[in-house]
């Protein structure tokens, strides 16, 4: 069974075929009458802004920030009929870019490129994003580019970090990475990018930047209080299902979110600098998915997590491959989105598959990273029996620290 899992995970022809088939399905869904809804709405909002009308005041107001509408305004310049096919083509190219950029961003040895692209393209989240005309792939690609460029010392990192914030609930993972890594030049560059785009947006409408930001914040508040403000990934609905009192459930949710972030900061503080930069992004991607509104197509943010697990498996070939195989299988068959199809009694369980997957991966990564830190320091774990001799491993360079 172990050999089968290893063979399946490393089969480039298998994942290439599945990836191409999945991408074609997403492309076909995007061209349907009921497909590409997100990009079509964005086409409408950006077209109205280009014409001088405020998209936050329409019957169905924009839910993208002002800087995102400026950055994505070229979509509004395209012919309406061509938008679905155009954005589906861009989406496929972005998915390939994300697969290629991931290893560069977290500084791990990449799987063979064909295998890497195939494994990622095969994810159901990629198909959902392509079919809905979503922008999660664009935000993720820009975020990974920002991390890679920041590690290389490039001044362009701030621009891409600002572009990643076109979807703030995705871009915050990369912003948090920049903060933990001390990439202040990238952060200031992102602030300048967002600020300049917001000024352009407000100038086109002859309004102040403060006014348009207030309009956007008000719209976000309306949506968060609405009936559809529960994401398919965040842990909040799971807590609300377990705790009857909404106020208590809210306190528990905030407490767990803060505790999760504190656990990440504490875990990273015990790592060498190089390992800290490599581990921070996967951990923060998981924390972002668990703590904020996300739909199933936003699970493309798990790509750095998958790569970290792959790298750990590569560095320790004796390790069981079952966790990575399960994660890949779950993301390919769409377990995180399966609750959409569930009916009857099964829906109560299926509803939380995605949340448990993300929360479980965060706990798993924190636990294994903490164990690796104890192994390096020679400290016994809480489960170490009294009197047992510890075997001190020889010191290794920080660049050789395993992702465990």
Secondary structure, DSSP 8 states (H G I E B T S, - for coil): -HHHHHHHHT-HHHHHHHHHHHHHHHHHHHTSTTS-HHHHHHHHHHHHHHTT--GGGSSS---S-HHHHHHTHHHHTS-GGGHHHHHHHHHHHHHHHHHHHHHHHHT-----HHHHHHHHHTSHHHHHHHHHT-SHHHHHHHHHHHHHHHHHT-TTHHHHHHHHTTSHHHHHHHHHHHHHHT-HHHHHHHHHHHHHHHHHHHHHHT--HHHHHHHHHHHHHHHHTSTT---SSSSHHHHHHH-SSHHHHHHHHHHHHHHHHHHHHHHHHTS-HHHHHHHHHHHHHHHHHHHS---GGGGGGGHHHHHHHHHHHHH-TTS--HHHHHHHHHHHHTGGGGGGT--TTHHHHHTTHHHHHHHHHHHHHHHHHHHHHHHHHT---TT--TT----------GGG----
